[in-house]
Amino acid sequence: MLPRSSCSSRRFSPPRGRSSAASPPVGARVEVRYDQADPSRWTLPAEGTAFWRLFSALGALFVAMGLGFALVL
């Protein structure tokens, strides 16, 4: 896993498949993950989507319901 660092980056390149309209404004602080052995290898962490938040919330709901039924029986 790459360490996290918060810095302003002039060398921002959006991942493939994403439009540059989603790019942060120039000079904005962004989280960058990089390889300490080779700092030229870096990436920006992916943003969470509403789908994954919903999926996680439903999973938590099912776990809570399962624990509730286990305590009742």
ZAMARGU-444187 format. One record per atom (N, C-alpha, C): residue in one letter; chain; x, y, z. Coordinates in steps of 0.1 Angstrom, whole numbers. Example, Ala and Ser with C-alpha at 12.3 -4.5 7.8 and 13.67 -1.06 7.14 Angstrom:
<pts>
pt residuo = A | cadena = A | c1 = 132 | c2 = -57 | c3 = 78 .
pt residuo = A | cadena = A | c1 = 123 | c2 = -45 | c3 = 78 .
pt residuo = A | cadena = A | c1 = 132 | c2 = -33 | c3 = 78 .
pt residuo = S | cadena = A | c1 = 128 | c2 = -22 | c3 = 71 .
pt residuo = S | cadena = A | c1 = 137 | c2 = -11 | c3 = 71 .
pt residuo = S | cadena = A | c1 = 129 | c2 = 0 | c3 = 79 .
</pts>
This chain:
<pts>
pt residuo = M | cadena = A | c1 = 8 | c2 = -12 | c3 = 0 .
pt residuo = M | cadena = A | c1 = 0 | c2 = 0 | c3 = 0 .
pt residuo = M | cadena = A | c1 = 9 | c2 = 12 | c3 = 0 .
pt residuo = L | cadena = A | c1 = 5 | c2 = 22 | c3 = -8 .
pt residuo = L | cadena = A | c1 = 13 | c2 = 34 | c3 = -9 .
pt residuo = L | cadena = A | c1 = 9 | c2 = 44 | c3 = 2 .
pt residuo = P | cadena = A | c1 = 19 | c2 = 51 | c3 = 8 .
pt residuo = P | cadena = A | c1 = 16 | c2 = 61 | c3 = 18 .
pt residuo = P | cadena = A | c1 = 8 | c2 = 73 | c3 = 12 .
pt residuo = R | cadena = A | c1 = 1 | c2 = 79 | c3 = 21 .
pt residuo = R | cadena = A | c1 = -7 | c2 = 90 | c3 = 17 .
pt residuo = R | cadena = A | c1 = 0 | c2 = 103 | c3 = 20 .
pt residuo = S | cadena = A | c1 = -1 | c2 = 113 | c3 = 11 .
pt residuo = S | cadena = A | c1 = 5 | c2 = 126 | c3 = 13 .
pt residuo = S | cadena = A | c1 = -5 | c2 = 136 | c3 = 7 .
pt residuo = S | cadena = A | c1 = -6 | c2 = 147 | c3 = 14 .
pt residuo = S | cadena = A | c1 = -15 | c2 = 158 | c3 = 9 .
pt residuo = S | cadena = A | c1 = -6 | c2 = 169 | c3 = 4 .
pt residuo = C | cadena = A | c1 = -7 | c2 = 172 | c3 = -8 .
pt residuo = C | cadena = A | c1 = 2 | c2 = 182 | c3 = -14 .
pt residuo = C | cadena = A | c1 = -5 | c2 = 188 | c3 = -26 .
pt residuo = S | cadena = A | c1 = -1 | c2 = 199 | c3 = -30 .
pt residuo = S | cadena = A | c1 = -6 | c2 = 205 | c3 = -42 .
pt residuo = S | cadena = A | c1 = 2 | c2 = 200 | c3 = -54 .
pt residuo = S | cadena = A | c1 = -4 | c2 = 196 | c3 = -64 .
pt residuo = S | cadena = A | c1 = 3 | c2 = 190 | c3 = -75 .
pt residuo = S | cadena = A | c1 = 1 | c2 = 198 | c3 = -88 .
pt residuo = R | cadena = A | c1 = 11 | c2 = 202 | c3 = -95 .
pt residuo = R | cadena = A | c1 = 10 | c2 = 208 | c3 = -108 .
pt residuo = R | cadena = A | c1 = 9 | c2 = 197 | c3 = -119 .
pt residuo = R | cadena = A | c1 = 13 | c2 = 185 | c3 = -116 .
pt residuo = R | cadena = A | c1 = 14 | c2 = 174 | c3 = -125 .
pt residuo = R | cadena = A | c1 = 2 | c2 = 165 | c3 = -124 .
pt residuo = F | cadena = A | c1 = -10 | c2 = 171 | c3 = -124 .
pt residuo = F | cadena = A | c1 = -22 | c2 = 163 | c3 = -123 .
pt residuo = F | cadena = A | c1 = -26 | c2 = 157 | c3 = -137 .
pt residuo = S | cadena = A | c1 = -28 | c2 = 145 | c3 = -137 .
pt residuo = S | cadena = A | c1 = -34 | c2 = 139 | c3 = -149 .
pt residuo = S | cadena = A | c1 = -45 | c2 = 129 | c3 = -145 .
pt residuo = P | cadena = A | c1 = -57 | c2 = 132 | c3 = -150 .
pt residuo = P | cadena = A | c1 = -68 | c2 = 124 | c3 = -146 .
pt residuo = P | cadena = A | c1 = -67 | c2 = 109 | c3 = -151 .
pt residuo = P | cadena = A | c1 = -72 | c2 = 100 | c3 = -143 .
pt residuo = P | cadena = A | c1 = -71 | c2 = 86 | c3 = -148 .
pt residuo = P | cadena = A | c1 = -78 | c2 = 84 | c3 = -161 .
pt residuo = R | cadena = A | c1 = -74 | c2 = 73 | c3 = -168 .
pt residuo = R | cadena = A | c1 = -81 | c2 = 71 | c3 = -181 .
pt residuo = R | cadena = A | c1 = -96 | c2 = 69 | c3 = -179 .
pt residuo = G | cadena = A | c1 = -103 | c2 = 73 | c3 = -189 .
pt residuo = G | cadena = A | c1 = -118 | c2 = 72 | c3 = -188 .
pt residuo = G | cadena = A | c1 = -125 | c2 = 83 | c3 = -181 .
pt residuo = R | cadena = A | c1 = -118 | c2 = 92 | c3 = -175 .
pt residuo = R | cadena = A | c1 = -124 | c2 = 103 | c3 = -168 .
pt residuo = R | cadena = A | c1 = -121 | c2 = 116 | c3 = -176 .
pt residuo = S | cadena = A | c1 = -131 | c2 = 124 | c3 = -176 .
pt residuo = S | cadena = A | c1 = -129 | c2 = 137 | c3 = -183 .
pt residuo = S | cadena = A | c1 = -122 | c2 = 147 | c3 = -175 .
pt residuo = S | cadena = A | c1 = -115 | c2 = 156 | c3 = -181 .
pt residuo = S | cadena = A | c1 = -108 | c2 = 166 | c3 = -174 .
pt residuo = S | cadena = A | c1 = -117 | c2 = 176 | c3 = -166 .
pt residuo = A | cadena = A | c1 = -130 | c2 = 175 | c3 = -169 .
pt residuo = A | cadena = A | c1 = -140 | c2 = 184 | c3 = -162 .
pt residuo = A | cadena = A | c1 = -140 | c2 = 180 | c3 = -147 .
pt residuo = A | cadena = A | c1 = -137 | c2 = 167 | c3 = -144 .
pt residuo = A | cadena = A | c1 = -137 | c2 = 163 | c3 = -130 .
pt residuo = A | cadena = A | c1 = -124 | c2 = 166 | c3 = -123 .
pt residuo = S | cadena = A | c1 = -115 | c2 = 173 | c3 = -130 .
pt residuo = S | cadena = A | c1 = -102 | c2 = 176 | c3 = -123 .
pt residuo = S | cadena = A | c1 = -104 | c2 = 187 | c3 = -113 .
pt residuo = P | cadena = A | c1 = -96 | c2 = 186 | c3 = -102 .
pt residuo = P | cadena = A | c1 = -96 | c2 = 197 | c3 = -93 .
pt residuo = P | cadena = A | c1 = -90 | c2 = 210 | c3 = -99 .
pt residuo = P | cadena = A | c1 = -94 | c2 = 221 | c3 = -93 .
pt residuo = P | cadena = A | c1 = -89 | c2 = 234 | c3 = -99 .
pt residuo = P | cadena = A | c1 = -74 | c2 = 235 | c3 = -96 .
pt residuo = V | cadena = A | c1 = -67 | c2 = 242 | c3 = -105 .
pt residuo = V | cadena = A | c1 = -53 | c2 = 244 | c3 = -103 .
pt residuo = V | cadena = A | c1 = -49 | c2 = 250 | c3 = -90 .
pt residuo = G | cadena = A | c1 = -40 | c2 = 244 | c3 = -83 .
pt residuo = G | cadena = A | c1 = -36 | c2 = 249 | c3 = -70 .
pt residuo = G | cadena = A | c1 = -43 | c2 = 243 | c3 = -58 .
pt residuo = A | cadena = A | c1 = -53 | c2 = 235 | c3 = -61 .
pt residuo = A | cadena = A | c1 = -61 | c2 = 228 | c3 = -51 .
pt residuo = A | cadena = A | c1 = -53 | c2 = 218 | c3 = -44 .
pt residuo = R | cadena = A | c1 = -55 | c2 = 216 | c3 = -31 .
pt residuo = R | cadena = A | c1 = -48 | c2 = 205 | c3 = -24 .
pt residuo = R | cadena = A | c1 = -55 | c2 = 192 | c3 = -26 .
pt residuo = V | cadena = A | c1 = -47 | c2 = 182 | c3 = -30 .
pt residuo = V | cadena = A | c1 = -52 | c2 = 169 | c3 = -33 .
pt residuo = V | cadena = A | c1 = -44 | c2 = 158 | c3 = -26 .
pt residuo = E | cadena = A | c1 = -51 | c2 = 147 | c3 = -23 .
pt residuo = E | cadena = A | c1 = -44 | c2 = 136 | c3 = -17 .
pt residuo = E | cadena = A | c1 = -37 | c2 = 128 | c3 = -28 .
pt residuo = V | cadena = A | c1 = -24 | c2 = 125 | c3 = -26 .
pt residuo = V | cadena = A | c1 = -16 | c2 = 118 | c3 = -36 .
pt residuo = V | cadena = A | c1 = -10 | c2 = 106 | c3 = -29 .
pt residuo = R | cadena = A | c1 = -10 | c2 = 94 | c3 = -35 .
pt residuo = R | cadena = A | c1 = -4 | c2 = 82 | c3 = -30 .
pt residuo = R | cadena = A | c1 = 8 | c2 = 79 | c3 = -40 .
pt residuo = Y | cadena = A | c1 = 20 | c2 = 77 | c3 = -34 .
pt residuo = Y | cadena = A | c1 = 32 | c2 = 75 | c3 = -42 .
pt residuo = Y | cadena = A | c1 = 40 | c2 = 64 | c3 = -36 .
pt residuo = D | cadena = A | c1 = 49 | c2 = 59 | c3 = -45 .
pt residuo = D | cadena = A | c1 = 58 | c2 = 48 | c3 = -41 .
pt residuo = D | cadena = A | c1 = 71 | c2 = 55 | c3 = -36 .
pt residuo = Q | cadena = A | c1 = 75 | c2 = 53 | c3 = -23 .
pt residuo = Q | cadena = A | c1 = 86 | c2 = 59 | c3 = -17 .
pt residuo = Q | cadena = A | c1 = 99 | c2 = 56 | c3 = -24 .
pt residuo = A | cadena = A | c1 = 100 | c2 = 44 | c3 = -29 .
pt residuo = A | cadena = A | c1 = 112 | c2 = 39 | c3 = -36 .
pt residuo = A | cadena = A | c1 = 113 | c2 = 46 | c3 = -50 .
pt residuo = D | cadena = A | c1 = 102 | c2 = 49 | c3 = -56 .
pt residuo = D | cadena = A | c1 = 102 | c2 = 56 | c3 = -69 .
pt residuo = D | cadena = A | c1 = 91 | c2 = 66 | c3 = -70 .
pt residuo = P | cadena = A | c1 = 94 | c2 = 79 | c3 = -65 .
pt residuo = P | cadena = A | c1 = 83 | c2 = 89 | c3 = -64 .
pt residuo = P | cadena = A | c1 = 77 | c2 = 93 | c3 = -77 .
pt residuo = S | cadena = A | c1 = 83 | c2 = 89 | c3 = -88 .
pt residuo = S | cadena = A | c1 = 77 | c2 = 92 | c3 = -101 .
pt residuo = S | cadena = A | c1 = 64 | c2 = 83 | c3 = -103 .
pt residuo = R | cadena = A | c1 = 63 | c2 = 73 | c3 = -95 .
pt residuo = R | cadena = A | c1 = 51 | c2 = 65 | c3 = -96 .
pt residuo = R | cadena = A | c1 = 41 | c2 = 70 | c3 = -86 .
pt residuo = W | cadena = A | c1 = 30 | c2 = 76 | c3 = -90 .
pt residuo = W | cadena = A | c1 = 21 | c2 = 82 | c3 = -81 .
pt residuo = W | cadena = A | c1 = 7 | c2 = 81 | c3 = -87 .
pt residuo = T | cadena = A | c1 = -3 | c2 = 82 | c3 = -78 .
pt residuo = T | cadena = A | c1 = -17 | c2 = 81 | c3 = -82 .
pt residuo = T | cadena = A | c1 = -26 | c2 = 89 | c3 = -73 .
pt residuo = L | cadena = A | c1 = -37 | c2 = 93 | c3 = -78 .
pt residuo = L | cadena = A | c1 = -47 | c2 = 99 | c3 = -69 .
pt residuo = L | cadena = A | c1 = -57 | c2 = 88 | c3 = -65 .
pt residuo = P | cadena = A | c1 = -61 | c2 = 88 | c3 = -53 .
pt residuo = P | cadena = A | c1 = -71 | c2 = 78 | c3 = -49 .
pt residuo = P | cadena = A | c1 = -85 | c2 = 80 | c3 = -55 .
pt residuo = A | cadena = A | c1 = -91 | c2 = 68 | c3 = -58 .
pt residuo = A | cadena = A | c1 = -104 | c2 = 69 | c3 = -65 .
pt residuo = A | cadena = A | c1 = -114 | c2 = 75 | c3 = -55 .
pt residuo = E | cadena = A | c1 = -124 | c2 = 82 | c3 = -61 .
pt residuo = E | cadena = A | c1 = -135 | c2 = 87 | c3 = -52 .
pt residuo = E | cadena = A | c1 = -146 | c2 = 77 | c3 = -51 .
pt residuo = G | cadena = A | c1 = -152 | c2 = 77 | c3 = -39 .
pt residuo = G | cadena = A | c1 = -163 | c2 = 67 | c3 = -37 .
pt residuo = G | cadena = A | c1 = -175 | c2 = 72 | c3 = -45 .
pt residuo = T | cadena = A | c1 = -183 | c2 = 62 | c3 = -49 .
pt residuo = T | cadena = A | c1 = -195 | c2 = 66 | c3 = -57 .
pt residuo = T | cadena = A | c1 = -207 | c2 = 63 | c3 = -48 .
pt residuo = A | cadena = A | c1 = -218 | c2 = 68 | c3 = -52 .
pt residuo = A | cadena = A | c1 = -231 | c2 = 66 | c3 = -44 .
pt residuo = A | cadena = A | c1 = -234 | c2 = 51 | c3 = -44 .
pt residuo = F | cadena = A | c1 = -231 | c2 = 44 | c3 = -54 .
pt residuo = F | cadena = A | c1 = -234 | c2 = 30 | c3 = -55 .
pt residuo = F | cadena = A | c1 = -227 | c2 = 23 | c3 = -43 .
pt residuo = W | cadena = A | c1 = -214 | c2 = 25 | c3 = -41 .
pt residuo = W | cadena = A | c1 = -207 | c2 = 18 | c3 = -30 .
pt residuo = W | cadena = A | c1 = -212 | c2 = 23 | c3 = -16 .
pt residuo = R | cadena = A | c1 = -216 | c2 = 35 | c3 = -15 .
pt residuo = R | cadena = A | c1 = -221 | c2 = 40 | c3 = -2 .
pt residuo = R | cadena = A | c1 = -234 | c2 = 32 | c3 = 1 .
pt residuo = L | cadena = A | c1 = -243 | c2 = 31 | c3 = -9 .
pt residuo = L | cadena = A | c1 = -256 | c2 = 24 | c3 = -8 .
pt residuo = L | cadena = A | c1 = -253 | c2 = 9 | c3 = -5 .
pt residuo = F | cadena = A | c1 = -244 | c2 = 3 | c3 = -12 .
pt residuo = F | cadena = A | c1 = -240 | c2 = -11 | c3 = -10 .
pt residuo = F | cadena = A | c1 = -236 | c2 = -13 | c3 = 4 .
pt residuo = S | cadena = A | c1 = -227 | c2 = -4 | c3 = 9 .
pt residuo = S | cadena = A | c1 = -222 | c2 = -6 | c3 = 23 .
pt residuo = S | cadena = A | c1 = -233 | c2 = -4 | c3 = 33 .
pt residuo = A | cadena = A | c1 = -242 | c2 = 6 | c3 = 31 .
pt residuo = A | cadena = A | c1 = -253 | c2 = 8 | c3 = 40 .
pt residuo = A | cadena = A | c1 = -262 | c2 = -4 | c3 = 41 .
pt residuo = L | cadena = A | c1 = -265 | c2 = -9 | c3 = 29 .
pt residuo = L | cadena = A | c1 = -274 | c2 = -21 | c3 = 29 .
pt residuo = L | cadena = A | c1 = -267 | c2 = -33 | c3 = 36 .
pt residuo = G | cadena = A | c1 = -254 | c2 = -35 | c3 = 34 .
pt residuo = G | cadena = A | c1 = -247 | c2 = -45 | c3 = 41 .
pt residuo = G | cadena = A | c1 = -247 | c2 = -43 | c3 = 56 .
pt residuo = A | cadena = A | c1 = -245 | c2 = -31 | c3 = 61 .
pt residuo = A | cadena = A | c1 = -246 | c2 = -28 | c3 = 75 .
pt residuo = A | cadena = A | c1 = -260 | c2 = -31 | c3 = 80 .
pt residuo = L | cadena = A | c1 = -270 | c2 = -28 | c3 = 73 .
pt residuo = L | cadena = A | c1 = -284 | c2 = -30 | c3 = 77 .
pt residuo = L | cadena = A | c1 = -286 | c2 = -45 | c3 = 79 .
pt residuo = F | cadena = A | c1 = -282 | c2 = -53 | c3 = 69 .
pt residuo = F | cadena = A | c1 = -284 | c2 = -68 | c3 = 70 .
pt residuo = F | cadena = A | c1 = -276 | c2 = -74 | c3 = 81 .
pt residuo = V | cadena = A | c1 = -264 | c2 = -68 | c3 = 84 .
pt residuo = V | cadena = A | c1 = -257 | c2 = -73 | c3 = 96 .
pt residuo = V | cadena = A | c1 = -264 | c2 = -70 | c3 = 109 .
pt residuo = A | cadena = A | c1 = -269 | c2 = -58 | c3 = 110 .
pt residuo = A | cadena = A | c1 = -277 | c2 = -54 | c3 = 122 .
pt residuo = A | cadena = A | c1 = -289 | c2 = -62 | c3 = 123 .
pt residuo = M | cadena = A | c1 = -296 | c2 = -65 | c3 = 112 .
pt residuo = M | cadena = A | c1 = -308 | c2 = -73 | c3 = 113 .
pt residuo = M | cadena = A | c1 = -305 | c2 = -88 | c3 = 117 .
pt residuo = G | cadena = A | c1 = -294 | c2 = -93 | c3 = 112 .
pt residuo = G | cadena = A | c1 = -289 | c2 = -106 | c3 = 115 .
pt residuo = G | cadena = A | c1 = -286 | c2 = -107 | c3 = 130 .
pt residuo = L | cadena = A | c1 = -279 | c2 = -97 | c3 = 135 .
pt residuo = L | cadena = A | c1 = -275 | c2 = -97 | c3 = 149 .
pt residuo = L | cadena = A | c1 = -288 | c2 = -96 | c3 = 158 .
pt residuo = G | cadena = A | c1 = -297 | c2 = -88 | c3 = 154 .
pt residuo = G | cadena = A | c1 = -310 | c2 = -87 | c3 = 161 .
pt residuo = G | cadena = A | c1 = -317 | c2 = -100 | c3 = 162 .
pt residuo = F | cadena = A | c1 = -318 | c2 = -107 | c3 = 151 .
pt residuo = F | cadena = A | c1 = -325 | c2 = -120 | c3 = 151 .
pt residuo = F | cadena = A | c1 = -317 | c2 = -130 | c3 = 159 .
pt residuo = A | cadena = A | c1 = -304 | c2 = -130 | c3 = 159 .
pt residuo = A | cadena = A | c1 = -296 | c2 = -139 | c3 = 167 .
pt residuo = A | cadena = A | c1 = -298 | c2 = -137 | c3 = 182 .
pt residuo = L | cadena = A | c1 = -300 | c2 = -124 | c3 = 186 .
pt residuo = L | cadena = A | c1 = -302 | c2 = -121 | c3 = 200 .
pt residuo = L | cadena = A | c1 = -316 | c2 = -125 | c3 = 205 .
pt residuo = V | cadena = A | c1 = -326 | c2 = -124 | c3 = 196 .
pt residuo = V | cadena = A | c1 = -340 | c2 = -128 | c3 = 199 .
pt residuo = V | cadena = A | c1 = -341 | c2 = -143 | c3 = 201 .
pt residuo = L | cadena = A | c1 = -334 | c2 = -150 | c3 = 192 .
pt residuo = L | cadena = A | c1 = -336 | c2 = -165 | c3 = 193 .
pt residuo = L | cadena = A | c1 = -327 | c2 = -170 | c3 = 204 .
</pts>
